[in-house]
Amino acid sequence: MNFYIFAICFLLVACDPVRVASTDPSITRNGRYVSFRGDKFTGLLESKLDELEVVRVTSYKNGLPDGNEKDVHFNGQILAEREFSEGKKVGTHLGWFPDGKKRFQNEYLEGQFHGSQWEWRNSGSLYSYAKFDHGKVIGKKMWRENGQIYMNFVIYQGRAYGMTGGKLCSQIRGDEDGNTILF
């Protein structure tokens, strides 16, 4: 019985990833790769970002970010969660302000924006929305604090169509006879 308890405890301890502070002198960087004691690092790298009041913990495999990365504010609030695969951003990345309100939600595929990108202001109001296809923007909207859209465009065959600047434009609609009406 004692052998089984010992074996289970050993496996639990052996399965815990190595956790190293980014300030450890054994951590080195060579281009995209992080090494620990001369070998490509596999484990958790903890970075304290004092100016942002954040502790970032990033999972590494073979010297590259791989798995989850989490930013935690000094007050304990999670500020961001990201996923990596072989050093590239993947999946849905989420961010919050220190008070817990949503800050961003971005989708990635193989290190590039792909899908939706949302941003909010600290007040909780929506700031921007963009749609991406393999790193290329295909449309974007931006709102003023009062809710007015001041940028709204789509990209079609390499050209932007819509409002691309700060001027508010009149809405254009067609009537029942196909005539253009300005609102």
QUIZIKA-V833294 format. One record per residue. N is the residue number from 0. RES is the residue in three letters. PSI is psi in whole degrees, -180 to 180 (999 if undefined). D_CENTER is the distance of its C-alpha to the mean C-alpha in Angstrom with 2 decimals. Layout:
BEGIN
N&RES&PSI&D_CENTER, N&RES&PSI&D_CENTER
END
This chain:
BEGIN
0&MET&-45&47.08, 1&ASN&-34&46.05, 2&PHE&-43&44.97, 3&TYR&-41&42.49, 4&ILE&-44&41.01, 5&PHE&-45&40.76, 6&ALA&-43&39.15, 7&ILE&-46&36.49, 8&CYS&-41&35.71, 9&PHE&-44&35.61, 10&LEU&-40&33.15, 11&LEU&-43&30.82, 12&VAL&-42&30.93, 13&ALA&-26&30.74, 14&CYS&-15&27.61, 15&ASP&131&25.62, 16&PRO&154&23.32, 17&VAL&135&24.30, 18&ARG&120&22.44, 19&VAL&140&22.86, 20&ALA&142&22.15, 21&SER&-18&20.74, 22&THR&-5&23.99, 23&ASP&129&26.17, 24&PRO&-14&28.51, 25&SER&-8&28.27, 26&ILE&128&24.64, 27&THR&157&24.69, 28&ARG&135&22.40, 29&ASN&98&23.73, 30&GLY&-124&21.53, 31&ARG&-14&18.47, 32&TYR&145&20.20, 33&VAL&132&20.62, 34&SER&154&24.08, 35&PHE&118&25.83, 36&ARG&39&29.62, 37&GLY&-11&29.75, 38&ASP&150&27.92, 39&LYS&130&24.42, 40&PHE&133&22.52, 41&THR&121&21.72, 42&GLY&-157&20.63, 43&LEU&127&18.39, 44&LEU&123&17.85, 45&GLU&122&17.81, 46&SER&130&17.13, 47&LYS&118&18.43, 48&LEU&84&17.09, 49&ASP&-42&20.11, 50&GLU&-25&19.52, 51&LEU&-3&16.35, 52&GLU&49&18.11, 53&VAL&144&15.39, 54&VAL&123&15.85, 55&ARG&128&13.12, 56&VAL&119&14.15, 57&THR&132&13.02, 58&SER&132&14.93, 59&TYR&149&16.83, 60&LYS&125&19.29, 61&ASN&39&21.83, 62&GLY&-6&20.26, 63&LEU&150&16.77, 64&PRO&130&13.52, 65&ASP&112&14.11, 66&GLY&-149&13.09, 67&ASN&145&11.10, 68&GLU&136&9.62, 69&LYS&133&10.16, 70&ASP&127&10.74, 71&VAL&126&13.96, 72&HIS&154&15.90, 73&PHE&-22&19.54, 74&ASN&0&20.60, 75&GLY&-13&19.00, 76&GLN&131&16.31, 77&ILE&127&12.96, 78&LEU&-26&10.46, 79&ALA&147&7.14, 80&GLU&129&6.90, 81&ARG&156&5.39, 82&GLU&143&8.06, 83&PHE&152&10.03, 84&SER&116&13.40, 85&GLU&44&15.88, 86&GLY&-4&13.58, 87&LYS&142&11.43, 88&LYS&136&7.87, 89&VAL&158&8.90, 90&GLY&-161&8.79, 91&THR&125&6.88, 92&HIS&133&3.58, 93&LEU&146&5.52, 94&GLY&150&6.80, 95&TRP&156&10.55, 96&PHE&164&13.29, 97&PRO&-22&15.86, 98&ASP&2&18.11, 99&GLY&-8&15.85, 100&LYS&149&15.27, 101&LYS&141&12.13, 102&ARG&-44&10.10, 103&PHE&159&7.28, 104&GLN&112&6.55, 105&ASN&143&5.39, 106&GLU&138&7.42, 107&TYR&151&8.10, 108&LEU&120&11.57, 109&GLU&44&13.01, 110&GLY&1&10.62, 111&GLN&151&10.76, 112&PHE&133&9.45, 113&HIS&114&11.70, 114&GLY&-143&12.47, 115&SER&148&11.38, 116&GLN&118&9.17, 117&TRP&143&10.21, 118&GLU&141&10.68, 119&TRP&156&13.34, 120&ARG&163&15.79, 121&ASN&-26&16.84, 122&SER&-15&19.89, 123&GLY&-12&18.04, 124&SER&150&18.91, 125&LEU&134&16.75, 126&TYR&-49&15.97, 127&SER&156&14.67, 128&TYR&136&14.06, 129&ALA&153&13.82, 130&LYS&132&14.58, 131&PHE&151&14.02, 132&ASP&105&16.22, 133&HIS&50&15.42, 134&GLY&-8&13.85, 135&LYS&130&16.47, 136&VAL&134&16.23, 137&ILE&-4&18.88, 138&GLY&152&18.85, 139&LYS&144&17.57, 140&LYS&142&18.76, 141&MET&142&18.67, 142&TRP&147&20.61, 143&ARG&167&22.69, 144&GLU&-34&22.79, 145&ASN&2&25.91, 146&GLY&-7&24.25, 147&GLN&136&25.83, 148&ILE&130&24.00, 149&TYR&-6&24.43, 150&MET&131&22.52, 151&ASN&104&22.67, 152&PHE&160&23.01, 153&VAL&154&22.75, 154&ILE&126&23.28, 155&TYR&123&26.26, 156&GLN&44&27.98, 157&GLY&1&26.35, 158&ARG&147&27.33, 159&ALA&133&25.62, 160&TYR&133&27.43, 161&GLY&-159&27.24, 162&MET&119&26.64, 163&THR&4&24.76, 164&GLY&-167&25.83, 165&GLY&-10&26.55, 166&LYS&138&29.85, 167&LEU&130&30.19, 168&CYS&157&32.00, 169&SER&146&34.43, 170&GLN&144&33.46, 171&ILE&129&35.38, 172&ARG&162&36.75, 173&GLY&144&39.61, 174&ASP&-176&42.62, 175&GLU&-24&44.53, 176&ASP&3&46.57, 177&GLY&7&43.62, 178&ASN&146&44.16, 179&THR&135&41.28, 180&ILE&131&41.03, 181&LEU&137&39.17, 182&PHE&999&37.96
END
